[in-house]
Amino acid sequence: MSINPNTPILVVKNLEVAYGGIRALLGVSLTVNTGEIVTIIGSNGAGKSTLLRTIAGDKEYSGGDILFEGKSLPQRVCQFVEHGISLVPEGRRIFVNLTVRENLLVGAYKEKKKAVIVQRMEEVFELFPRLKERYKQVGGTLSGGEQQMLAVGRAMMAAPKLMMLDEPSLGLAPIVIDEMFEKFKQINRTHGTTLLIVEQNAQLALETADRAYVLGVGRIVKEGIAEEMLDDPFIQETYMGMH
């Protein structure tokens, strides 16, 4: 994969977020370059999901800035898809009463050209053949792994430049998790989509990513090349259960 480190697609500068009297993010800064896979690892309560939701416009921030392709993002959730960002939320959040096809169409709601929508759906089905087999099936009757495929497919329907994934391994069997992360790499390689992945499975996340950030309680405490961080004793002991 060819990565130009001089072309950041996302820059988060000194981001501060507080809600319910709690300061969730305390001056977080990070950069995601075009074409990269970047992961954010950290313990529960560190603020990882809050960070993604803030970038997506779902939470307001009290300080700092978020730049996408060099421009500040407005703090409006309805805007981020238009800018080329898709979020696969924690817990998938598919529409359980809609069919697979209808869920995918929701992801393409901003696209007016039918031919483009059909092409994108075919690309999703090529990546996830099981969704094509079940395209008339109601989302709520799918397995957990199939629902995760559908959540990713729905995000792909917006043809994002940046796809953010929040805890994509949550609740899935190990064999399904491995399959999903291979698909993420395929999306990155084949479609050129930049990925930002929040993940508790630190080893898998670091094996998948180009670079990584470690989020402590509201702060970035470490960053670096993902492959090198796999051998970091602090990472191994704190986040991978190795002693």
C-alpha positions in Angstrom: 0.0 0.0 0.0 1.4 3.4 -1.0 1.1 6.0 1.7 2.1 9.6 1.5 2.7 10.8 5.0 2.5 14.4 3.8 -1.3 14.2 2.9 -3.3 14.0 6.1 -7.0 13.4 5.6 -8.0 13.9 9.2 -6.3 16.1 11.8 -7.6 16.3 15.4 -6.1 19.2 17.3 -6.2 19.5 21.1 -9.8 18.1 21.3 -11.7 18.6 24.5 -15.1 17.0 25.2 -17.1 17.1 28.4 -20.6 15.8 29.1 -22.6 15.1 32.2 -20.0 16.9 34.3 -17.3 14.5 33.1 -14.3 15.7 31.0 -14.1 12.8 28.5 -11.3 14.1 26.2 -8.5 16.2 27.6 -6.7 17.7 24.6 -6.5 14.8 22.2 -4.4 15.3 19.0 -3.9 12.8 16.2 -3.4 12.6 12.5 -4.7 10.1 9.9 -3.0 10.1 6.5 -4.7 9.3 3.3 -4.7 5.6 2.5 -3.7 4.5 6.0 -5.2 2.1 8.5 -4.9 3.8 11.9 -6.0 2.1 15.1 -6.8 3.6 18.6 -6.5 1.2 21.4 -7.1 1.7 25.1 -9.1 0.4 28.1 -12.8 0.8 28.8 -13.7 4.4 29.7 -10.6 5.9 28.0 -12.8 7.9 25.6 -12.3 6.0 22.4 -15.9 5.9 21.4 -16.4 9.5 22.4 -13.6 10.5 20.1 -15.1 8.8 17.1 -18.6 10.1 17.9 -17.2 13.6 18.2 -15.4 13.4 14.8 -18.7 12.1 13.4 -20.5 15.2 14.7 -22.6 13.3 17.3 -21.0 15.1 20.2 -20.1 18.7 20.6 -16.6 19.6 21.7 -15.6 22.5 24.0 -12.1 23.0 22.7 -9.8 22.2 19.9 -10.5 21.5 16.2 -11.3 18.7 13.7 -10.0 19.2 10.2 -11.0 16.9 7.3 -9.0 17.4 4.1 -7.7 20.6 5.6 -11.1 22.1 6.5 -12.7 22.4 9.9 -15.7 20.1 10.2 -19.0 21.7 11.4 -20.4 20.3 14.6 -23.5 18.9 12.9 -24.0 15.1 12.6 -26.0 15.5 9.4 -22.9 17.0 7.7 -20.2 14.4 8.2 -21.4 11.9 5.5 -21.4 14.7 3.0 -17.8 15.4 3.8 -16.8 11.8 3.0 -16.8 10.2 6.5 -18.8 7.0 7.4 -19.1 5.6 11.0 -19.7 2.0 11.7 -21.0 2.4 15.3 -20.4 0.2 18.3 -23.1 -2.5 18.5 -23.7 -2.2 14.7 -27.1 -0.4 15.1 -28.6 -1.7 11.9 -32.3 -1.3 11.3 -33.6 -4.6 12.6 -37.0 -4.3 10.9 -35.6 -3.5 7.4 -34.2 -6.0 5.0 -30.5 -6.2 4.1 -31.2 -4.4 0.8 -33.2 -1.6 2.6 -30.4 -1.2 5.2 -27.9 -0.8 2.4 -30.1 1.8 0.6 -30.2 3.8 3.8 -26.4 4.1 3.6 -26.7 5.6 0.1 -29.4 8.1 0.9 -27.3 11.1 -0.3 -26.7 9.5 -3.8 -29.4 10.4 -6.4 -28.1 8.3 -9.3 -29.6 4.8 -9.4 -26.8 3.3 -11.5 -24.3 4.5 -8.9 -26.3 3.0 -6.0 -26.6 -0.3 -7.9 -22.8 -0.4 -8.5 -22.0 0.3 -4.9 -24.4 -2.5 -3.8 -22.7 -4.9 -6.1 -19.4 -3.9 -4.6 -20.8 -4.7 -1.1 -22.1 -8.0 -2.3 -18.8 -8.9 -3.9 -17.0 -8.2 -0.5 -19.7 -9.9 1.5 -21.4 -12.7 -0.5 -23.5 -13.7 2.4 -25.3 -10.4 2.3 -26.3 -11.1 -1.3 -27.7 -14.4 -0.3 -29.8 -12.7 2.4 -30.6 -9.4 0.7 -34.4 -10.0 1.2 -33.9 -11.1 4.8 -34.8 -8.8 7.7 -31.8 -7.4 9.5 -32.8 -8.5 13.0 -32.8 -12.2 11.9 -29.2 -12.1 10.8 -26.3 -13.6 12.9 -24.0 -11.2 14.8 -21.3 -11.6 12.2 -23.8 -10.9 9.3 -25.1 -7.9 11.1 -21.5 -6.5 11.4 -21.1 -7.2 7.6 -24.3 -5.3 7.0 -23.2 -2.3 9.2 -19.9 -2.2 7.2 -21.7 -2.6 3.9 -24.1 0.2 4.8 -21.1 2.5 5.5 -19.5 1.5 2.2 -22.7 2.6 0.4 -21.8 6.2 1.1 -18.4 5.7 -0.7 -16.5 7.3 2.1 -13.0 8.6 1.9 -12.6 7.8 5.7 -14.4 4.9 7.4 -14.4 4.9 11.2 -15.1 1.6 13.0 -16.0 1.5 16.7 -15.2 -1.8 18.4 -16.0 -4.0 15.3 -15.0 -7.2 17.0 -17.5 -6.7 19.9 -19.6 -9.8 20.5 -18.3 -11.8 17.5 -16.8 -15.3 17.4 -13.0 -15.4 16.9 -13.2 -16.9 13.4 -15.7 -14.1 12.4 -13.4 -11.4 13.9 -10.5 -12.6 11.8 -12.6 -12.6 8.7 -13.9 -9.1 9.3 -10.4 -7.7 9.8 -9.3 -9.3 6.6 -12.2 -7.5 4.9 -11.1 -4.2 6.4 -7.7 -4.6 4.8 -9.4 -5.5 1.6 -11.6 -2.3 1.7 -8.4 -0.3 2.3 -6.5 -1.9 -0.5 -9.2 -2.3 -3.1 -11.2 0.9 -2.6 -8.4 3.1 -1.2 -10.6 3.9 1.8 -8.7 5.3 4.8 -9.7 3.5 8.0 -9.7 4.6 11.6 -10.4 1.7 13.9 -11.2 1.8 17.6 -10.6 -1.7 19.0 -10.1 -3.4 22.4 -8.4 -6.5 20.8 -5.0 -4.7 20.8 -3.0 -7.5 19.1 -5.4 -7.8 16.2 -5.7 -4.1 15.8 -1.9 -3.6 15.8 -1.5 -6.5 13.3 -4.0 -4.8 11.0 -2.9 -1.1 11.2 -0.1 1.0 9.8 0.0 3.3 12.8 -1.5 3.3 16.3 -2.5 5.6 19.1 -3.0 4.6 22.7 -5.7 6.5 24.5 -5.4 6.7 28.3 -8.1 8.3 30.3 -8.9 11.2 27.9 -5.3 11.6 26.7 -3.1 10.1 24.0 -0.3 8.4 26.0 1.6 6.7 23.2 1.7 6.6 19.4 3.8 5.0 16.8 4.2 2.4 14.0 1.7 -0.4 14.7 4.2 -3.2 14.0 6.7 -1.8 16.4 4.1 -1.3 19.1 3.4 -5.0 19.0 6.8 -5.5 20.6 6.5 -2.7 23.2 6.6 -4.2 26.7 4.1 -1.5 28.0 1.6 -2.3 25.3 2.1 -6.1 25.8 1.5 -5.9 29.5 -1.2 -3.3 29.7 -3.3 -4.1 26.7 -2.4 -7.6 25.5 -2.3 -9.4 28.8 1.4 -10.5 28.4 3.9 -10.5 31.2 
